[in-house]
Amino acid sequence: MKKFAVIGLGRFGQKLATALTMSEAEVIAIDQNREIIDQIRDEVTHAVRIDSTDEEALRAQGVDKVDVAIVGIGQGGRSFESSILTVVNLKSLGVPLVYARAESITQGQVLAKIGATEVIYPEIESAQKWAYRLIAPQITEKIDFAPGYSIASIIAPASFHEKTVLDLQLRQKYRINLVSIKRGEKTGSEKEKGEIINVPLPDTVIYQGDTMVVAGSDLDLAKLPGE
């Protein structure tokens, strides 16, 4: 199970924290406002009131052990300074992936320069979209065709390499359907590179790096392996 820290629980941060939790992730929700912490306490794994500019306070709450941290602190007044210090602390703690919220391109450029893995512009992108992207980074593209159901593209992971469609049992194990395959670089022969297989058969071999188009519920798609 992936571990996330969501720091700054404004409207975007709260929605992101609860969406990640609903996707069965472990979430530490952090804010300095006691009332907000009390409101979200029952909706996440752990909610705590601390100052995220205090590196030792973050360490004491186990933030140094999360896989991903999202800094959603508001940008008004001295808040942007707090965002900067929080990103610096998270990098110092060794958090592998640090995403940071920005309200302008200039703010985003600053956050990127101090080490943010990627900048989030919540006025453009929804919390629900980011929650899914963080939970399922193996999904490269997704098109919704019904509420809660999508057609998505994933890159075949190493665990799929040189296994047949029958071996993988995608429908039985993950409750998803394989629609088509586009051959990648590790295919069986040079001639097959870039080839599109519109009707994969049970004996069709899948190679690491192939692009697989699959269909199913968003929850099931998120459970596909990324390695």
Secondary structure as UniProt FT lines:
FT   STRAND          3..7
FT   HELIX           11..22
FT   TURN            23..24
FT   STRAND          26..31
FT   HELIX           34..40
FT   HELIX           41..43
FT   STRAND          46..49
FT   TURN            52..53
FT   HELIX           55..60
FT   TURN            61..62
FT   HELIX           63..65
FT   STRAND          68..71
FT   TURN            77..78
FT   HELIX           79..93
FT   STRAND          97..101
FT   HELIX           105..113
FT   TURN            114..115
FT   STRAND          118..120
FT   TURN            122..124
FT   HELIX           127..135
FT   TURN            137..138
FT   STRAND          139..146
FT   TURN            147..148
FT   STRAND          149..155
FT   HELIX           158..160
FT   TURN            161..162
FT   STRAND          163..164
FT   HELIX           165..168
FT   HELIX           170..174
FT   STRAND          177..182
FT   TURN            185..186
FT   HELIX           190..192
FT   TURN            193..194
FT   STRAND          196..197
FT   TURN            202..203
FT   STRAND          205..206
FT   TURN            208..209
FT   STRAND          211..217
FT   HELIX           218..222
//
